[in-house]
Amino acid sequence: MNVSTNTQLPLLELDLLKTLVAIAETGNFSSAAETVFRTPSAISMQVKKIEELVERPVFVRDSRSVSLTQDGLLLLEHARRVLALNNEMVARFVTPDIAGVVRMGAPDDAAERLLPEMLRRFSQSHPCVTVDVVVEESVILIDQVKNSKLDLAIITCDAGFDDGHCAEILLRERLVWAGLKGGVASEKTPLPVSVWEEECIWRAVGLSSLEQEGIQHRIAFQSANISGQKAAILADLAIAPILVSAIGGDIVQVAKLAKLAPLPEYAMGMIMADKLASPAMAAADHLRACFELEQAA
């Protein structure tokens, strides 16, 4: 598309982006229409408008469902990011006077990687709200939310973990086997493995995958936090099942285990106590927006 310096680019309205996301998440126009409270014909008109604005097809349609083109996938990332930023900005003005305390729980990996920046931004948009955070295992956090000791919690979901079935999924990532770049731990027999405590789902799925493939292994290092797992890897004492987003620098994926002992997808979800007060509701909305940005990044 050739655009002169004096021509303004067209604007993709938020309603159009919201519809795009709804179609992508539901897989068809009818379900998307229910999600955004429009008629299927209105959804079709919005899709037509999107494709006219970007001057290329966004969806591939068949008789039962629709899927995104490569351009559509790119536009979907943009849509999620813009909608999340809009939600965060509007919250600054719509709920500026909310005050109180939010009791929140999170597992170690979320507390280390994600929450510091998310909570920093929440404190800026809601300066009168205090967030008290408890870092614990998901099974403990679930119990504390059920017993109203916490207002909300981020927990581990999927990957064989059944207790999180009522959670609202916020983020999905792959678990991978990681080791030291140029290290020898992955070549040893039995294979030295670093894992968490008995209740940790990463431990369960990691050891189970090795057992299913008949790979001899031993627990060489145990730690209750992700920094401990990384320390074991960097010392070349063991390999460990960790999130793909934690790969980087001298920590690399163990290639030979990627096919021999693949690990399931991992997800973070949010659970909430009944009858949340306004501060906790604002915190939950903020987390949703932040995780949307994280997923789109």
Secondary structure by P-SEA (a helix, b strand, c coil): cccccccccccccaaaaaaaaaaaaaccaaaaaaaacccaaaaaaaaaaaaaaacccccccccccccccaaaaaaaaaaaaaaaaaaaaaaacccccbbbbbbbbbcccccccccaaaaaaaaaacccbbbbbbbccaaaaaaaaaaccccbbbbbccccccccccccccbbbbbbbbbcccccccccccbbbbbcccccaaaaaaaaaaaaaccccccccccccaaaaaaaaaaccbbbbbbcccccccccccccccccccccccbbbbbbcccccaaaaaaaaaaaaaaaaaaac
